Amino acid sequence: MDLVLIRHAHPAIDDGVCYGRLDLSLAEPMSPRADAIVNAAAAAASANGLPPPARIVCSPARRALVTAQRIAQAYRAQAGGTALAIDSDARLIELDFGAWEGQRWDAVPRQGLDQWAADLMDACPHGGESARTAYARVAGWADALQASASEPCLWAVGHAGPMRMLAAHWLGLPLSVTLGWQLGWGASCGLRLDPGAARPGRLLWWNRTAG
């Protein structure tokens, strides 16, 4: 089974603000454009021998859902009328930053940031969701998807945090490693899932941006 993960387009908020569960709209005009996202993801998929997507699954957050809807429209226009169904799954939502939500990162108390950095997986100084809890729900979705493996290829539209968690889970890497991987707005990555292999997933590409 092949999977193309796509980060949502730029939300309507300043980049210096902390947000996870804030339900944000997309910035308008959409950046990058939906057709550019589709072109970049489809080109990377084709170069790696992936089949067309059977459907799109996405986070229920507005910024991810609207990105998925516009990607589906652009894909239909480019694929000669082929329509892609969209399903949302709450397990793909971004981490809950609790009291930090909506605050500028430079206004978050330094003590809390230091506590979080010292215990990445379990510290929860913001009172929201720990990285371990978020990782567990994202991994739960990944394991259920892999167990069914009923479709040859899916596109999944979501957030940077869960995408890096999925990469760590499928590639057998610590989350502390994949958290450092760059991921642009509308960027895609491709994974091939093989339950019989030593590692459940193989990375085909990462951070293919829509130029």
C-alpha positions in Angstrom: 0.0 0.0 0.0 1.2 3.5 -0.9 0.5 6.7 1.0 1.0 10.3 0.0 0.9 12.7 3.0 0.2 16.3 2.2 0.5 19.2 4.6 -2.4 21.7 4.4 -2.0 25.1 2.8 -1.1 28.3 4.7 -3.7 29.1 7.4 -5.0 32.5 8.1 -2.7 33.3 11.0 0.7 34.7 11.6 3.5 32.2 11.5 4.7 33.3 14.9 1.6 32.2 16.7 1.2 28.8 18.4 -1.8 26.8 17.1 -2.8 23.2 17.0 -6.5 22.7 17.8 -7.4 26.3 16.8 -9.8 25.8 13.9 -8.4 28.1 11.4 -9.5 29.0 7.9 -7.0 29.1 5.0 -5.3 32.3 4.0 -6.9 33.6 0.8 -5.8 33.3 -1.9 -4.8 29.8 -1.1 -1.0 29.4 -0.8 0.2 27.3 -2.5 -2.6 26.8 -5.0 -4.4 23.5 -5.1 -3.4 22.8 -8.7 0.2 23.3 -7.7 -0.1 21.0 -4.8 -1.7 18.3 -7.0 0.9 18.8 -9.7 3.9 18.4 -7.3 2.4 15.4 -5.4 1.3 13.6 -8.6 4.7 14.2 -10.2 6.5 12.7 -7.2 4.0 9.8 -7.1 4.4 9.0 -10.8 8.2 9.2 -10.5 8.1 6.6 -7.7 5.6 4.3 -9.4 2.6 5.0 -7.2 -0.9 4.4 -8.6 -3.6 7.1 -8.6 -5.2 7.8 -5.3 -8.3 5.8 -4.4 -9.6 8.6 -2.1 -8.4 11.4 0.2 -8.5 11.1 4.0 -7.9 14.3 6.1 -7.9 15.9 9.5 -11.3 17.4 10.3 -9.7 20.8 11.0 -10.9 23.4 8.6 -7.5 24.2 7.2 -7.0 20.5 6.3 -10.5 19.8 5.2 -10.7 22.8 2.9 -7.2 22.0 1.5 -8.4 18.4 0.8 -11.6 19.7 -0.9 -9.7 22.0 -3.2 -7.1 19.3 -4.0 -10.0 17.0 -4.9 -11.5 19.6 -7.2 -8.1 20.3 -8.8 -7.4 16.6 -9.2 -10.8 16.1 -10.9 -10.1 18.9 -13.3 -6.7 17.5 -14.2 -7.7 13.8 -14.3 -10.5 14.2 -16.7 -13.5 14.0 -14.4 -12.2 11.5 -11.9 -13.8 12.4 -8.5 -12.0 11.6 -5.2 -14.1 10.9 -2.1 -13.0 12.7 1.0 -13.2 11.1 4.5 -12.0 12.9 7.7 -10.6 11.2 10.7 -10.2 12.9 14.1 -7.0 10.9 14.8 -5.2 13.0 12.3 -5.8 16.3 14.0 -2.9 18.4 15.2 -1.5 18.3 18.8 -3.5 20.3 21.4 -1.3 23.0 22.8 -3.7 23.9 25.6 -3.1 27.3 27.2 -0.5 28.1 24.5 -3.1 28.1 21.7 -3.3 31.5 20.1 -0.3 32.9 21.9 2.8 34.1 20.1 5.7 31.7 20.6 7.9 34.5 21.9 5.3 35.2 24.6 5.2 31.6 25.9 6.9 31.4 29.3 10.5 30.2 28.9 10.2 27.8 31.8 7.4 25.9 30.0 9.4 25.7 26.8 12.4 24.4 28.6 10.3 21.8 30.4 8.9 20.6 27.1 12.3 20.5 25.5 13.7 18.4 28.4 10.9 15.8 28.1 9.6 15.9 24.6 7.3 12.9 24.8 5.7 13.3 28.2 6.0 16.9 29.4 2.7 18.9 29.1 3.4 22.4 30.5 0.6 23.9 28.4 -2.0 21.6 29.9 -3.1 20.3 26.5 -2.0 17.0 25.0 1.4 15.4 25.4 3.4 14.3 22.4 3.1 10.7 23.6 -0.7 10.9 23.6 -0.8 12.5 20.2 1.6 9.9 18.8 -0.5 7.1 20.2 -3.7 8.3 18.4 -1.8 9.0 15.1 -0.1 5.5 15.3 -3.5 4.0 16.0 -4.8 5.4 12.7 -1.6 4.2 10.9 -1.9 0.6 12.3 -5.6 0.4 11.4 -4.9 1.6 7.9 -2.1 -0.8 7.4 -4.1 -3.7 8.8 -6.8 -3.2 6.3 -4.6 -2.2 3.3 -7.7 -2.5 1.1 -6.7 0.3 -1.3 -3.4 0.5 -3.3 -2.9 4.3 -2.7 -4.4 7.0 -0.5 -3.7 10.7 -0.2 -3.9 12.1 3.3 -4.1 15.8 4.0 -3.1 17.0 7.5 -0.7 18.7 9.7 3.1 18.9 10.2 3.1 17.3 13.6 1.1 14.2 12.8 2.9 13.8 9.5 6.3 13.7 11.3 4.7 11.3 13.8 3.6 9.0 11.0 7.1 9.1 9.5 8.7 8.2 12.9 6.2 5.4 13.4 6.5 3.8 9.9 10.2 4.3 9.6 11.1 3.1 13.1 12.7 6.4 14.1 12.5 8.5 17.3 10.1 11.4 17.0 12.9 13.7 18.1 14.6 12.9 14.7 11.6 13.5 12.4 10.5 16.6 14.2 13.5 18.3 12.7 12.5 17.4 9.1 11.5 20.5 7.1 7.9 20.5 5.8 6.5 23.3 3.7 2.9 24.4 3.2 1.3 22.1 0.7 4.3 19.8 0.7 4.0 16.1 0.2 5.9 13.0 1.2 5.4 9.4 0.0 5.6 6.2 1.9 5.3 2.6 0.8 3.8 0.3 3.5 5.0 -3.3 3.7 3.8 -5.3 6.8 6.2 -8.1 6.0 9.3 -6.0 6.0 11.7 -5.3 8.9 10.3 -1.8 9.1 6.6 -1.3 8.3 7.3 1.6 5.9 9.8 2.9 3.4 10.2 6.6 2.6 10.0 7.4 -1.1 10.3 11.2 -0.8 9.9 14.0 1.7 8.9 17.7 1.5 8.1 17.8 -2.2 7.0 21.4 -2.4 4.5 23.0 -4.7 6.5 25.5 -6.8 
